[in-house]
Amino acid sequence: MTIYNEILSQVEQLRPDEQLRLIEDLAALVRRQVAATSQDSLQTRPLPNLDQWFGFLSQPIDALAFQLQIRQEWNREVWHES
């Protein structure tokens, strides 16, 4: 007889209120295990490979300066300034 079947036969001998309490305790136990497993999987998730972008641009870019430069160019084109 497997352990599962042994436990099931023992549970059948419990009163209904004890069976319900056992179900609640088992559900809480499983919830904790699932939550712990979820946390472990989040911690072991691979990080994005940022090294693939290293050297993609020939020089570091100042994002704000780049944005301002693009806006100035756009304004010159719109207003026909030189």
mmCIF file as gemmi writes it, N, C-alpha and C atoms, coordinates in Angstrom:
data_model
loop_
_atom_site.group_PDB
_atom_site.id
_atom_site.type_symbol
_atom_site.label_atom_id
_atom_site.label_alt_id
_atom_site.label_comp_id
_atom_site.label_asym_id
_atom_site.label_entity_id
_atom_site.label_seq_id
_atom_site.pdbx_PDB_ins_code
_atom_site.Cartn_x
_atom_site.Cartn_y
_atom_site.Cartn_z
_atom_site.occupancy
_atom_site.B_iso_or_equiv
_atom_site.pdbx_formal_charge
_atom_site.auth_seq_id
_atom_site.auth_asym_id
_atom_site.pdbx_PDB_model_num
ATOM 1 N N . MET Axp A 1 ? 0.853 -1.179 0 1 0 ? 1 A 1
ATOM 2 C CA . MET Axp A 1 ? 0 0 0 1 0 ? 1 A 1
ATOM 3 C C . MET Axp A 1 ? 0.9 1.244 0 1 0 ? 1 A 1
ATOM 4 N N . THR Axp A 2 ? 0.568 2.193 -0.854 1 0 ? 2 A 1
ATOM 5 C CA . THR Axp A 2 ? 1.364 3.413 -0.932 1 0 ? 2 A 1
ATOM 6 C C . THR Axp A 2 ? 1.072 4.317 0.262 1 0 ? 2 A 1
ATOM 7 N N . ILE Axp A 3 ? 1.977 5.244 0.488 1 0 ? 3 A 1
ATOM 8 C CA . ILE Axp A 3 ? 1.796 6.193 1.593 1 0 ? 3 A 1
ATOM 9 C C . ILE Axp A 3 ? 0.505 6.979 1.4 1 0 ? 3 A 1
ATOM 10 N N . TYR Axp A 4 ? 0.246 7.377 0.14 1 0 ? 4 A 1
ATOM 11 C CA . TYR Axp A 4 ? -0.972 8.137 -0.152 1 0 ? 4 A 1
ATOM 12 C C . TYR Axp A 4 ? -2.203 7.342 0.272 1 0 ? 4 A 1
ATOM 13 N N . ASN Axp A 5 ? -2.263 6.073 -0.107 1 0 ? 5 A 1
ATOM 14 C CA . ASN Axp A 5 ? -3.424 5.24 0.235 1 0 ? 5 A 1
ATOM 15 C C . ASN Axp A 5 ? -3.536 5.031 1.741 1 0 ? 5 A 1
ATOM 16 N N . GLU Axp A 6 ? -2.397 4.901 2.42 1 0 ? 6 A 1
ATOM 17 C CA . GLU Axp A 6 ? -2.425 4.758 3.878 1 0 ? 6 A 1
ATOM 18 C C . GLU Axp A 6 ? -3.02 6.005 4.523 1 0 ? 6 A 1
ATOM 19 N N . ILE Axp A 7 ? -2.555 7.155 4.064 1 0 ? 7 A 1
ATOM 20 C CA . ILE Axp A 7 ? -3.059 8.414 4.626 1 0 ? 7 A 1
ATOM 21 C C . ILE Axp A 7 ? -4.54 8.57 4.325 1 0 ? 7 A 1
ATOM 22 N N . LEU Axp A 8 ? -4.942 8.23 3.094 1 0 ? 8 A 1
ATOM 23 C CA . LEU Axp A 8 ? -6.352 8.347 2.721 1 0 ? 8 A 1
ATOM 24 C C . LEU Axp A 8 ? -7.224 7.465 3.604 1 0 ? 8 A 1
ATOM 25 N N . SER Axp A 9 ? -6.784 6.268 3.883 1 0 ? 9 A 1
ATOM 26 C CA . SER Axp A 9 ? -7.591 5.389 4.744 1 0 ? 9 A 1
ATOM 27 C C . SER Axp A 9 ? -7.655 5.935 6.165 1 0 ? 9 A 1
ATOM 28 N N . GLN Axp A 10 ? -6.58 6.572 6.628 1 0 ? 10 A 1
ATOM 29 C CA . GLN Axp A 10 ? -6.612 7.184 7.958 1 0 ? 10 A 1
ATOM 30 C C . GLN Axp A 10 ? -7.552 8.388 7.979 1 0 ? 10 A 1
ATOM 31 N N . VAL Axp A 11 ? -7.544 9.176 6.903 1 0 ? 11 A 1
ATOM 32 C CA . VAL Axp A 11 ? -8.414 10.351 6.828 1 0 ? 11 A 1
ATOM 33 C C . VAL Axp A 11 ? -9.875 9.926 6.824 1 0 ? 11 A 1
ATOM 34 N N . GLU Axp A 12 ? -10.171 8.816 6.188 1 0 ? 12 A 1
ATOM 35 C CA . GLU Axp A 12 ? -11.555 8.33 6.149 1 0 ? 12 A 1
ATOM 36 C C . GLU Axp A 12 ? -12.064 7.981 7.543 1 0 ? 12 A 1
ATOM 37 N N . GLN Axp A 13 ? -11.16 7.729 8.462 1 0 ? 13 A 1
ATOM 38 C CA . GLN Axp A 13 ? -11.558 7.393 9.83 1 0 ? 13 A 1
ATOM 39 C C . GLN Axp A 13 ? -11.805 8.643 10.682 1 0 ? 13 A 1
ATOM 40 N N . LEU Axp A 14 ? -11.435 9.81 10.173 1 0 ? 14 A 1
ATOM 41 C CA . LEU Axp A 14 ? -11.655 11.052 10.909 1 0 ? 14 A 1
ATOM 42 C C . LEU Axp A 14 ? -13.114 11.481 10.817 1 0 ? 14 A 1
ATOM 43 N N . ARG Axp A 15 ? -13.53 12.286 11.792 1 0 ? 15 A 1
ATOM 44 C CA . ARG Axp A 15 ? -14.867 12.868 11.741 1 0 ? 15 A 1
ATOM 45 C C . ARG Axp A 15 ? -14.889 13.916 10.625 1 0 ? 15 A 1
ATOM 46 N N . PRO Axp A 16 ? -16.066 14.243 10.082 1 0 ? 16 A 1
ATOM 47 C CA . PRO Axp A 16 ? -16.145 15.238 9.004 1 0 ? 16 A 1
ATOM 48 C C . PRO Axp A 16 ? -15.511 16.58 9.371 1 0 ? 16 A 1
ATOM 49 N N . ASP Axp A 17 ? -15.713 17.056 10.618 1 0 ? 17 A 1
ATOM 50 C CA . ASP Axp A 17 ? -15.111 18.334 11.003 1 0 ? 17 A 1
ATOM 51 C C . ASP Axp A 17 ? -13.583 18.24 11.024 1 0 ? 17 A 1
ATOM 52 N N . GLU Axp A 18 ? -13.047 17.084 11.409 1 0 ? 18 A 1
ATOM 53 C CA . GLU Axp A 18 ? -11.597 16.894 11.395 1 0 ? 18 A 1
ATOM 54 C C . GLU Axp A 18 ? -11.07 16.819 9.959 1 0 ? 18 A 1
ATOM 55 N N . GLN Axp A 19 ? -11.855 16.197 9.09 1 0 ? 19 A 1
ATOM 56 C CA . GLN Axp A 19 ? -11.46 16.133 7.674 1 0 ? 19 A 1
ATOM 57 C C . GLN Axp A 19 ? -11.4 17.536 7.072 1 0 ? 19 A 1
ATOM 58 N N . LEU Axp A 20 ? -12.4 18.364 7.392 1 0 ? 20 A 1
ATOM 59 C CA . LEU Axp A 20 ? -12.399 19.74 6.886 1 0 ? 20 A 1
ATOM 60 C C . LEU Axp A 20 ? -11.198 20.525 7.416 1 0 ? 20 A 1
ATOM 61 N N . ARG Axp A 21 ? -10.904 20.342 8.703 1 0 ? 21 A 1
ATOM 62 C CA . ARG Axp A 21 ? -9.744 21.028 9.284 1 0 ? 21 A 1
ATOM 63 C C . ARG Axp A 21 ? -8.455 20.564 8.603 1 0 ? 21 A 1
ATOM 64 N N . LEU Axp A 22 ? -8.363 19.283 8.318 1 0 ? 22 A 1
ATOM 65 C CA . LEU Axp A 22 ? -7.187 18.744 7.634 1 0 ? 22 A 1
ATOM 66 C C . LEU Axp A 22 ? -7.06 19.342 6.232 1 0 ? 22 A 1
ATOM 67 N N . ILE Axp A 23 ? -8.183 19.45 5.539 1 0 ? 23 A 1
ATOM 68 C CA . ILE Axp A 23 ? -8.161 20.047 4.193 1 0 ? 23 A 1
ATOM 69 C C . ILE Axp A 23 ? -7.669 21.489 4.264 1 0 ? 23 A 1
ATOM 70 N N . GLU Axp A 24 ? -8.154 22.253 5.237 1 0 ? 24 A 1
ATOM 71 C CA . GLU Axp A 24 ? -7.723 23.645 5.387 1 0 ? 24 A 1
ATOM 72 C C . GLU Axp A 24 ? -6.226 23.726 5.679 1 0 ? 24 A 1
ATOM 73 N N . ASP Axp A 25 ? -5.744 22.849 6.558 1 0 ? 25 A 1
ATOM 74 C CA . ASP Axp A 25 ? -4.315 22.846 6.887 1 0 ? 25 A 1
ATOM 75 C C . ASP Axp A 25 ? -3.471 22.453 5.677 1 0 ? 25 A 1
ATOM 76 N N . LEU Axp A 26 ? -3.929 21.465 4.919 1 0 ? 26 A 1
ATOM 77 C CA . LEU Axp A 26 ? -3.198 21.047 3.718 1 0 ? 26 A 1
ATOM 78 C C . LEU Axp A 26 ? -3.181 22.158 2.671 1 0 ? 26 A 1
ATOM 79 N N . ALA Axp A 27 ? -4.312 22.849 2.52 1 0 ? 27 A 1
ATOM 80 C CA . ALA Axp A 27 ? -4.373 23.95 1.55 1 0 ? 27 A 1
ATOM 81 C C . ALA Axp A 27 ? -3.398 25.056 1.939 1 0 ? 27 A 1
ATOM 82 N N . ALA Axp A 28 ? -3.325 25.377 3.23 1 0 ? 28 A 1
ATOM 83 C CA . ALA Axp A 28 ? -2.385 26.407 3.69 1 0 ? 28 A 1
ATOM 84 C C . ALA Axp A 28 ? -0.947 25.964 3.445 1 0 ? 28 A 1
ATOM 85 N N . LEU Axp A 29 ? -0.66 24.698 3.696 1 0 ? 29 A 1
ATOM 86 C CA . LEU Axp A 29 ? 0.681 24.161 3.47 1 0 ? 29 A 1
ATOM 87 C C . LEU Axp A 29 ? 1.072 24.267 1.998 1 0 ? 29 A 1
ATOM 88 N N . VAL Axp A 30 ? 0.166 23.878 1.121 1 0 ? 30 A 1
ATOM 89 C CA . VAL Axp A 30 ? 0.448 23.925 -0.317 1 0 ? 30 A 1
ATOM 90 C C . VAL Axp A 30 ? 0.61 25.368 -0.781 1 0 ? 30 A 1
ATOM 91 N N . ARG Axp A 31 ? -0.226 26.288 -0.28 1 0 ? 31 A 1
ATOM 92 C CA . ARG Axp A 31 ? -0.095 27.705 -0.65 1 0 ? 31 A 1
ATOM 93 C C . ARG Axp A 31 ? 1.285 28.246 -0.282 1 0 ? 31 A 1
ATOM 94 N N . ARG Axp A 32 ? 1.759 27.904 0.923 1 0 ? 32 A 1
ATOM 95 C CA . ARG Axp A 32 ? 3.09 28.369 1.342 1 0 ? 32 A 1
ATOM 96 C C . ARG Axp A 32 ? 4.175 27.799 0.431 1 0 ? 32 A 1
ATOM 97 N N . GLN Axp A 33 ? 4.05 26.53 0.076 1 0 ? 33 A 1
ATOM 98 C CA . GLN Axp A 33 ? 5.053 25.909 -0.794 1 0 ? 33 A 1
ATOM 99 C C . GLN Axp A 33 ? 5.04 26.532 -2.183 1 0 ? 33 A 1
ATOM 100 N N . VAL Axp A 34 ? 3.855 26.804 -2.706 1 0 ? 34 A 1
ATOM 101 C CA . VAL Axp A 34 ? 3.751 27.428 -4.026 1 0 ? 34 A 1
ATOM 102 C C . VAL Axp A 34 ? 4.323 28.837 -3.985 1 0 ? 34 A 1
ATOM 103 N N . ALA Axp A 35 ? 4.035 29.58 -2.924 1 0 ? 35 A 1
ATOM 104 C CA . ALA Axp A 35 ? 4.566 30.939 -2.8 1 0 ? 35 A 1
ATOM 105 C C . ALA Axp A 35 ? 6.087 30.912 -2.718 1 0 ? 35 A 1
ATOM 106 N N . ALA Axp A 36 ? 6.643 29.973 -1.97 1 0 ? 36 A 1
ATOM 107 C CA . ALA Axp A 36 ? 8.102 29.864 -1.855 1 0 ? 36 A 1
ATOM 108 C C . ALA Axp A 36 ? 8.711 29.496 -3.198 1 0 ? 36 A 1
ATOM 109 N N . THR Axp A 37 ? 8.064 28.6 -3.932 1 0 ? 37 A 1
ATOM 110 C CA . THR Axp A 37 ? 8.561 28.201 -5.248 1 0 ? 37 A 1
ATOM 111 C C . THR Axp A 37 ? 8.506 29.375 -6.21 1 0 ? 37 A 1
ATOM 112 N N . SER Axp A 38 ? 7.433 30.174 -6.132 1 0 ? 38 A 1
ATOM 113 C CA . SER Axp A 38 ? 7.309 31.341 -7.005 1 0 ? 38 A 1
ATOM 114 C C . SER Axp A 38 ? 8.421 32.338 -6.716 1 0 ? 38 A 1
ATOM 115 N N . GLN Axp A 39 ? 8.719 32.563 -5.442 1 0 ? 39 A 1
ATOM 116 C CA . GLN Axp A 39 ? 9.794 33.483 -5.073 1 0 ? 39 A 1
ATOM 117 C C . GLN Axp A 39 ? 11.134 32.972 -5.588 1 0 ? 39 A 1
ATOM 118 N N . ASP Axp A 40 ? 11.371 31.662 -5.469 1 0 ? 40 A 1
ATOM 119 C CA . ASP Axp A 40 ? 12.628 31.088 -5.953 1 0 ? 40 A 1
ATOM 120 C C . ASP Axp A 40 ? 12.762 31.266 -7.45 1 0 ? 40 A 1
ATOM 121 N N . SER Axp A 41 ? 11.671 31.059 -8.186 1 0 ? 41 A 1
ATOM 122 C CA . SER Axp A 41 ? 11.752 31.174 -9.641 1 0 ? 41 A 1
ATOM 123 C C . SER Axp A 41 ? 11.985 32.617 -10.059 1 0 ? 41 A 1
ATOM 124 N N . LEU Axp A 42 ? 11.458 33.579 -9.291 1 0 ? 42 A 1
ATOM 125 C CA . LEU Axp A 42 ? 11.714 34.981 -9.605 1 0 ? 42 A 1
ATOM 126 C C . LEU Axp A 42 ? 13.177 35.333 -9.368 1 0 ? 42 A 1
ATOM 127 N N . GLN Axp A 43 ? 13.751 34.769 -8.323 1 0 ? 43 A 1
ATOM 128 C CA . GLN Axp A 43 ? 15.136 35.08 -7.994 1 0 ? 43 A 1
ATOM 129 C C . GLN Axp A 43 ? 16.104 34.409 -8.952 1 0 ? 43 A 1
ATOM 130 N N . THR Axp A 44 ? 15.712 33.296 -9.557 1 0 ? 44 A 1
ATOM 131 C CA . THR Axp A 44 ? 16.615 32.585 -10.457 1 0 ? 44 A 1
ATOM 132 C C . THR Axp A 44 ? 16.357 32.915 -11.923 1 0 ? 44 A 1
ATOM 133 N N . ARG Axp A 45 ? 15.465 33.841 -12.177 1 0 ? 45 A 1
ATOM 134 C CA . ARG Axp A 45 ? 15.177 34.237 -13.555 1 0 ? 45 A 1
ATOM 135 C C . ARG Axp A 45 ? 16.435 34.867 -14.163 1 0 ? 45 A 1
ATOM 136 N N . PRO Axp A 46 ? 16.785 34.487 -15.374 1 0 ? 46 A 1
ATOM 137 C CA . PRO Axp A 46 ? 18.003 35.052 -15.971 1 0 ? 46 A 1
ATOM 138 C C . PRO Axp A 46 ? 17.861 36.552 -16.216 1 0 ? 46 A 1
ATOM 139 N N . LEU Axp A 47 ? 18.95 37.255 -15.985 1 0 ? 47 A 1
ATOM 140 C CA . LEU Axp A 47 ? 18.959 38.696 -16.224 1 0 ? 47 A 1
ATOM 141 C C . LEU Axp A 47 ? 19.092 38.96 -17.714 1 0 ? 47 A 1
ATOM 142 N N . PRO Axp A 48 ? 18.573 40.087 -18.182 1 0 ? 48 A 1
ATOM 143 C CA . PRO Axp A 48 ? 18.718 40.396 -19.606 1 0 ? 48 A 1
ATOM 144 C C . PRO Axp A 48 ? 20.195 40.552 -19.952 1 0 ? 48 A 1
ATOM 145 N N . ASN Axp A 49 ? 20.556 40.134 -21.143 1 0 ? 49 A 1
ATOM 146 C CA . ASN Axp A 49 ? 21.945 40.206 -21.584 1 0 ? 49 A 1
ATOM 147 C C . ASN Axp A 49 ? 22.23 41.614 -22.094 1 0 ? 49 A 1
ATOM 148 N N . LEU Axp A 50 ? 22.62 42.489 -21.173 1 0 ? 50 A 1
ATOM 149 C CA . LEU Axp A 50 ? 22.889 43.871 -21.547 1 0 ? 50 A 1
ATOM 150 C C . LEU Axp A 50 ? 24.232 44.008 -22.246 1 0 ? 50 A 1
ATOM 151 N N . ASP Axp A 51 ? 25.103 43.01 -22.089 1 0 ? 51 A 1
ATOM 152 C CA . ASP Axp A 51 ? 26.411 43.069 -22.739 1 0 ? 51 A 1
ATOM 153 C C . ASP Axp A 51 ? 26.287 43.084 -24.258 1 0 ? 51 A 1
ATOM 154 N N . GLN Axp A 52 ? 25.193 42.561 -24.782 1 0 ? 52 A 1
ATOM 155 C CA . GLN Axp A 52 ? 25.044 42.532 -26.237 1 0 ? 52 A 1
ATOM 156 C C . GLN Axp A 52 ? 24.963 43.939 -26.821 1 0 ? 52 A 1
ATOM 157 N N . TRP Axp A 53 ? 24.592 44.921 -25.99 1 0 ? 53 A 1
ATOM 158 C CA . TRP Axp A 53 ? 24.488 46.294 -26.469 1 0 ? 53 A 1
ATOM 159 C C . TRP Axp A 53 ? 25.773 47.085 -26.243 1 0 ? 53 A 1
ATOM 160 N N . PHE Axp A 54 ? 26.712 46.517 -25.487 1 0 ? 54 A 1
ATOM 161 C CA . PHE Axp A 54 ? 27.959 47.217 -25.213 1 0 ? 54 A 1
ATOM 162 C C . PHE Axp A 54 ? 28.705 47.436 -26.522 1 0 ? 54 A 1
ATOM 163 N N . GLY Axp A 55 ? 29.097 48.659 -26.77 1 0 ? 55 A 1
ATOM 164 C CA . GLY Axp A 55 ? 29.815 48.967 -27.997 1 0 ? 55 A 1
ATOM 165 C C . GLY Axp A 55 ? 28.912 49.15 -29.199 1 0 ? 55 A 1
ATOM 166 N N . PHE Axp A 56 ? 27.606 49.122 -29.008 1 0 ? 56 A 1
ATOM 167 C CA . PHE Axp A 56 ? 26.678 49.282 -30.126 1 0 ? 56 A 1
ATOM 168 C C . PHE Axp A 56 ? 26.82 50.671 -30.731 1 0 ? 56 A 1
ATOM 169 N N . LEU Axp A 57 ? 26.967 51.673 -29.87 1 0 ? 57 A 1
ATOM 170 C CA . LEU Axp A 57 ? 27.196 53.039 -30.333 1 0 ? 57 A 1
ATOM 171 C C . LEU Axp A 57 ? 28.686 53.337 -30.211 1 0 ? 57 A 1
ATOM 172 N N . SER Axp A 58 ? 29.179 54.189 -31.079 1 0 ? 58 A 1
ATOM 173 C CA . SER Axp A 58 ? 30.605 54.482 -31.069 1 0 ? 58 A 1
ATOM 174 C C . SER Axp A 58 ? 31.022 55.305 -29.857 1 0 ? 58 A 1
ATOM 175 N N . GLN Axp A 59 ? 30.072 55.994 -29.231 1 0 ? 59 A 1
ATOM 176 C CA . GLN Axp A 59 ? 30.392 56.809 -28.059 1 0 ? 59 A 1
ATOM 177 C C . GLN Axp A 59 ? 29.176 56.868 -27.147 1 0 ? 59 A 1
ATOM 178 N N . PRO Axp A 60 ? 29.385 57.178 -25.872 1 0 ? 60 A 1
ATOM 179 C CA . PRO Axp A 60 ? 28.239 57.33 -24.968 1 0 ? 60 A 1
ATOM 180 C C . PRO Axp A 60 ? 27.353 58.49 -25.426 1 0 ? 60 A 1
ATOM 181 N N . ILE Axp A 61 ? 26.062 58.342 -25.221 1 0 ? 61 A 1
ATOM 182 C CA . ILE Axp A 61 ? 25.096 59.351 -25.657 1 0 ? 61 A 1
ATOM 183 C C . ILE Axp A 61 ? 24.433 59.972 -24.434 1 0 ? 61 A 1
ATOM 184 N N . ASP Axp A 62 ? 24.397 61.305 -24.418 1 0 ? 62 A 1
ATOM 185 C CA . ASP Axp A 62 ? 23.634 62.027 -23.404 1 0 ? 62 A 1
ATOM 186 C C . ASP Axp A 62 ? 22.214 62.15 -23.958 1 0 ? 62 A 1
ATOM 187 N N . ALA Axp A 63 ? 21.297 61.419 -23.369 1 0 ? 63 A 1
ATOM 188 C CA . ALA Axp A 63 ? 19.942 61.341 -23.916 1 0 ? 63 A 1
ATOM 189 C C . ALA Axp A 63 ? 19.259 62.704 -23.971 1 0 ? 63 A 1
ATOM 190 N N . LEU Axp A 64 ? 19.42 63.511 -22.935 1 0 ? 64 A 1
ATOM 191 C CA . LEU Axp A 64 ? 18.774 64.825 -22.918 1 0 ? 64 A 1
ATOM 192 C C . LEU Axp A 64 ? 19.358 65.731 -23.996 1 0 ? 64 A 1
ATOM 193 N N . ALA Axp A 65 ? 20.676 65.747 -24.125 1 0 ? 65 A 1
ATOM 194 C CA . ALA Axp A 65 ? 21.307 66.572 -25.158 1 0 ? 65 A 1
ATOM 195 C C . ALA Axp A 65 ? 20.876 66.11 -26.545 1 0 ? 65 A 1
ATOM 196 N N . PHE Axp A 66 ? 20.781 64.797 -26.738 1 0 ? 66 A 1
ATOM 197 C CA . PHE Axp A 66 ? 20.344 64.257 -28.023 1 0 ? 66 A 1
ATOM 198 C C . PHE Axp A 66 ? 18.921 64.708 -28.335 1 0 ? 66 A 1
ATOM 199 N N . GLN Axp A 67 ? 18.046 64.635 -27.335 1 0 ? 67 A 1
ATOM 200 C CA . GLN Axp A 67 ? 16.656 65.04 -27.534 1 0 ? 67 A 1
ATOM 201 C C . GLN Axp A 67 ? 16.564 66.529 -27.87 1 0 ? 67 A 1
ATOM 202 N N . LEU Axp A 68 ? 17.319 67.354 -27.158 1 0 ? 68 A 1
ATOM 203 C CA . LEU Axp A 68 ? 17.297 68.791 -27.435 1 0 ? 68 A 1
ATOM 204 C C . LEU Axp A 68 ? 17.826 69.089 -28.834 1 0 ? 68 A 1
ATOM 205 N N . GLN Axp A 69 ? 18.856 68.376 -29.245 1 0 ? 69 A 1
ATOM 206 C CA . GLN Axp A 69 ? 19.414 68.567 -30.587 1 0 ? 69 A 1
ATOM 207 C C . GLN Axp A 69 ? 18.384 68.207 -31.659 1 0 ? 69 A 1
ATOM 208 N N . ILE Axp A 70 ? 17.704 67.102 -31.474 1 0 ? 70 A 1
ATOM 209 C CA . ILE Axp A 70 ? 16.678 66.683 -32.442 1 0 ? 70 A 1
ATOM 210 C C . ILE Axp A 70 ? 15.565 67.726 -32.508 1 0 ? 70 A 1
ATOM 211 N N . ARG Axp A 71 ? 15.153 68.25 -31.359 1 0 ? 71 A 1
ATOM 212 C CA . ARG Axp A 71 ? 14.097 69.268 -31.349 1 0 ? 71 A 1
ATOM 213 C C . ARG Axp A 71 ? 14.546 70.531 -32.075 1 0 ? 71 A 1
ATOM 214 N N . GLN Axp A 72 ? 15.795 70.934 -31.866 1 0 ? 72 A 1
ATOM 215 C CA . GLN Axp A 72 ? 16.307 72.122 -32.55 1 0 ? 72 A 1
ATOM 216 C C . GLN Axp A 72 ? 16.324 71.903 -34.059 1 0 ? 72 A 1
ATOM 217 N N . GLU Axp A 73 ? 16.761 70.718 -34.484 1 0 ? 73 A 1
ATOM 218 C CA . GLU Axp A 73 ? 16.772 70.418 -35.919 1 0 ? 73 A 1
ATOM 219 C C . GLU Axp A 73 ? 15.356 70.431 -36.476 1 0 ? 73 A 1
ATOM 220 N N . TRP Axp A 74 ? 14.432 69.854 -35.741 1 0 ? 74 A 1
ATOM 221 C CA . TRP Axp A 74 ? 13.051 69.809 -36.197 1 0 ? 74 A 1
ATOM 222 C C . TRP Axp A 74 ? 12.489 71.227 -36.29 1 0 ? 74 A 1
ATOM 223 N N . ASN Axp A 75 ? 12.765 72.056 -35.282 1 0 ? 75 A 1
ATOM 224 C CA . ASN Axp A 75 ? 12.283 73.443 -35.296 1 0 ? 75 A 1
ATOM 225 C C . ASN Axp A 75 ? 12.866 74.208 -36.478 1 0 ? 75 A 1
ATOM 226 N N . ARG Axp A 76 ? 14.14 73.984 -36.784 1 0 ? 76 A 1
ATOM 227 C CA . ARG Axp A 76 ? 14.75 74.666 -37.93 1 0 ? 76 A 1
ATOM 228 C C . ARG Axp A 76 ? 14.058 74.245 -39.224 1 0 ? 76 A 1
ATOM 229 N N . GLU Axp A 77 ? 13.744 72.968 -39.347 1 0 ? 77 A 1
ATOM 230 C CA . GLU Axp A 77 ? 13.079 72.49 -40.563 1 0 ? 77 A 1
ATOM 231 C C . GLU Axp A 77 ? 11.668 73.061 -40.669 1 0 ? 77 A 1
ATOM 232 N N . VAL Axp A 78 ? 10.964 73.104 -39.55 1 0 ? 78 A 1
ATOM 233 C CA . VAL Axp A 78 ? 9.584 73.591 -39.563 1 0 ? 78 A 1
ATOM 234 C C . VAL Axp A 78 ? 9.544 75.085 -39.829 1 0 ? 78 A 1
ATOM 235 N N . TRP Axp A 79 ? 10.429 75.839 -39.215 1 0 ? 79 A 1
ATOM 236 C CA . TRP Axp A 79 ? 10.413 77.29 -39.325 1 0 ? 79 A 1
ATOM 237 C C . TRP Axp A 79 ? 11.382 77.792 -40.393 1 0 ? 79 A 1
ATOM 238 N N . HIS Axp A 80 ? 11.99 76.881 -41.131 1 0 ? 80 A 1
ATOM 239 C CA . HIS Axp A 80 ? 12.922 77.201 -42.221 1 0 ? 80 A 1
ATOM 240 C C . HIS Axp A 80 ? 14.046 78.101 -41.756 1 0 ? 80 A 1
ATOM 241 N N . GLU Axp A 81 ? 14.515 77.843 -40.564 1 0 ? 81 A 1
ATOM 242 C CA . GLU Axp A 81 ? 15.653 78.59 -40.051 1 0 ? 81 A 1
ATOM 243 C C . GLU Axp A 81 ? 16.926 77.879 -40.478 1 0 ? 81 A 1
ATOM 244 N N . SER Axp A 82 ? 18.007 78.605 -40.464 1 0 ? 82 A 1
ATOM 245 C CA . SER Axp A 82 ? 19.276 77.96 -40.774 1 0 ? 82 A 1
ATOM 246 C C . SER Axp A 82 ? 20.267 78.131 -39.663 1 0 ? 82 A 1
